[in-house]
Amino acid sequence: QVQLVESGGGLVQAGGSLRLSCAASGTGRRFDGMGWYRQAPGKQRELVARVWISGSTNYADSVKGRFTISRDNAKNTVTLQMNSLKPEDTAVYYCYVRLWGTSADYWGQGTQVTVSS
């Protein structure tokens, strides 16, 4: 079983920054994809950013140039640095990981990010 612990959400004014962190438990576990999704009220969950064990990344077009994702494979952590935040970034952000060699995805409990105008 894999458990994810998220931290770093909160309230910030437009133009500000937040950093989200997620730590995945599981001794000896390796993770292929690690990343963040978000879900705003009344909308579907969408990919924000993802980083693969190879180091390649995927970003939603709406966050390119503002958000940066990184991971620490030794610690099984993934971090999302969010700059130049906009009110439309307001959502619950969910950490996710994909277990290496499988199609098994695990999700965090979600952390609220609110950007005021």
N, C-alpha and C positions, 0 to 999 in steps of 0.2 A: 504494500500500500504506500502511496505517496501523499504526503501532506504539504500544502503550500501555505506560507504565512506571508501576508502582504503588509506593507506599511508605507506611509508617506502621503496619503490623501489629505484633503482639507479644502479650505476656502482661500481663494486668492483673487486679487483684482486682475482685470484684463491687462495683459502685458507682463504679468508676473511669471514666476517659475515655480515648479514643484518637481520633486523627485520621488518616483515610486520604486520601491524595492520589493523583491519577492525571494524568499528562501524556500527551496524544496528539500524536504527531508528524505531519508532513505539511504542508509549506509550502502556504499558501493553502487548506487544507482547512477546511470548515465542517461542524459537527456539529449534527444536530437534537437527538436525545436523548443524554444522557450520564448515567451512573448506576452503581449498584452492585448486584450480585447476590451471594448467598452460598449455600454448600452445606455442610451439616453431614454428618458420616459417616452413611451409610445413608439419607440424605434427598435429595430432589430439589432442584435449584438453584431458588432463589426470589428474586424481586425484593425488594430492601431499600428503595431509593429511586432516583428518577429525576428529572432536571430537563430540561425542554425549552428550546429556544432562545428560546421566548416568555417563559420564566421560570416557567411553571407546573411544579408538582412533584407527584409521586406517592410515597407512603410505604406500606410494609407496615403493617398495623394494629399489629403487635407492636412497632414502633419509633416510632410516632407520639408526639411529645412528648419523645422522648429523643434522636433523631438529627436532624441538620440537614444537608441537601445544598445545595451552592452550586457555581457554575461561574464561570470567568473566560474569556469568549469570545475575548479578545485573546490569551490565552496557551494556549487550548485545554486547560484544566485543570478537573478536577472534584474537589471535596473533600467528604468525609463526616465530620462531627463527631459522634462517638458519646459520649454521656453516660449516666450511670446504667446502666452495662453490667451485664448479667446473664449467668450461666453459659450460659443458652440462646442467647446471642448467639455462642457459640463456633462458628466455621465458617471455611472459606476464603472470602474475599471477593474477588470478581472485578469489575474495572472493565469497563464496556462503553460503546461509543459507536455511534451510528448516523450514517452519513454523510448529510449534507444532500441531499435530493432523491432518495434511494435507499432501499432496504430492506436495505442492506448493514450488518451489525453486525460490530464488531470487539471482541475480548476481550483483557484482560490475562492475565498468567500466574497470577494469584491471589496473595493474601497472607493468611497465617494470623492469625486473631484468636482468642486463647484467654482466657477469663474464668474465673478460679478463684473458688470459693465460700469 
